[in-house]
Amino acid sequence: MNKSGDGGIKVVATNRKARFEYQILDTYEAGIVLTGTEIKSVRAGAVSLSEGYVIFRNHEAWLVNVHIAVYEQAGHWTHDPRRPRKLLLHRREITRLEQQVQLPGYTVVPLRMYLKGPYAKVEIALVKGKRQYDKREAIARREATRRIQRELKEYRDRRR
């Protein structure tokens, strides 16, 4: 990372389950309010987004049920691993998301957490739950692509 503080992006955690379980409609980058021991755990990569989601209270966005592991060197001045964390978004983004979440089947989930320069950021997405047949279709498409790639590789190897 360079000294000016505008270094690249380092992905700390991804929510792979979200891309399978939900249809992603829109994504947003949000800052996240963390304590000192939390940012140290995030920099160490001790984050799990798989069960997380976003709720709205008093026109504020809160990231709930995301596990940031306890920072061991902190002693007894550590944080609660699953505490709600405030997200930093523009007012119009919060309003837009609040309106969309009111519709049945829509929710907001975290997709990935990353470090952008000195700041921790969360990529959140407005999603709609997939039906069971959509999930089966995605699995079938993925397996078909793998099978085609495998056969192409075998074909290229035979031609050599």
N, C-alpha and C positions, 0 to 999 in steps of 0.2 A: 504494500500500500504506500502511496506517496505521501509526502509530508503535508500537502495542502488539505488533506482530509476528504478529497473527492474521489477516493479509490474505487475500484470496481465492486462488483456484486459477488458476495460469497454466500451461497445457499446453505442454510443451516439445517432446515428440515422441510420435507415435502409431504403432502397428504395425497398419496397415490390412490387411496381408497375413494376419495371424493370424485376423482375423474371417472371411476367405474360406477359409483352409486348414483351420480347426479349428472344432469345435462347442464353444462356451464353456459349461462346466458350473458353475463357481463362481469368483468373483473375490475378491481380497484386496488390501488396501493395505499396502505394506511400505515402511519406511524403507530408505535405502541409505547405506552407509558410503563416503564420497568423500574424496579429498585436496583440498587447496586449489585446485590448478589444474583439477581435474575439475569442481568446483562452479562455477568461473568459466566453463568451457566449457558446462556445462549451462545456466547463466543466459543464455549467448549463443545457446542453441538448437542447438548443434553435437552432436547425439545421433542415432544410428541404432539402432533396436530390431529391425529386420527379421530379423536372424539370431540374435537372442538366445534363451536358454532358461535354466531354473533347474535346478541340480543340488543334491543333498544330500550333505554330507560331515560326519561326526561330529556329527550332529543340528544342523547349521547349513545355512541356505539360501544359495547362491551364485549370483549372476547372471553368466552366462558369455556371451561372444561379443557383447556390446553395445559398439558403437563410440562412445566419447566423444572427440571430436577433441582434438588437442594444442592447448594454450593458447599462442598464439604469443608473448605478452609475457613468458612465464616463462623464456625463455632455455633453458639446458640443465637446469634443475631441473623438468622436466616429467614427465608420467606416460605409461605404456604405454596406448595407446588401447583395447586389447582385454583388459586384465587382468580377472581374476575379481573381482567386488565383492560383499561380504557384504550380505545382506538382513536387515533387522531385523523379525522376526515374533515373535508369542507362541509359547511352547513347544508349546501344544496345536495351533496352526495348522500348525507345522512337522511335528509328528507325524502329523496328519491328511493333509497333503499327501504326506509320505513314504510312507504306506500306500497312497494312491491311485495314486501313480506306479509302484508295484510291479506294478499290473495292466497287462496288455498293451494298448497303444494310447493310454495316458494320458501326458500330459506337462504341464509348467508353463511358460508363456511370458509375457513382459511384453506388456501391451497398450498402456500409455502411461506416460510419465514427466512429472511435473509438479512445480511449486513450490507448496508450501502454506505460506504465510507464509515464514519463513526456511529451511524444510527442503525437501530434494528427496525426493520420494516416487515409488514405482513401483507401478502397478496391475498385479498379476500374476493369471493365470487358470489354473485347472485345465482342461485341454482334452482333447478326443479328436479324432483326425484324421478328416476327412471322406473319404468314398469319392469316386471320380471322378464317379459319377452324382449325388451330392449337390451337387457343385460346378456341374455342368451345370444342375441344377434351380434353383440359386440364381441363375445367370446368366439363365436363361429367365424366372424370376419378376421379376428386376430389369428386363429388357427389356420385359416385358408391362406393368409399372407405368409405365415411361417412355412406352410407346405410348399407354396409356390417358390419361395426363396430357397428352400432346401433342394427342390428339384432343379432349379436353375443352376445351383452350385454343382450338383451332381452332373448335369449336362455339360457345364464348362469343364469340369475335371475329366470327363470322358473324352472330350475333344482335344485335350492336350496330349 
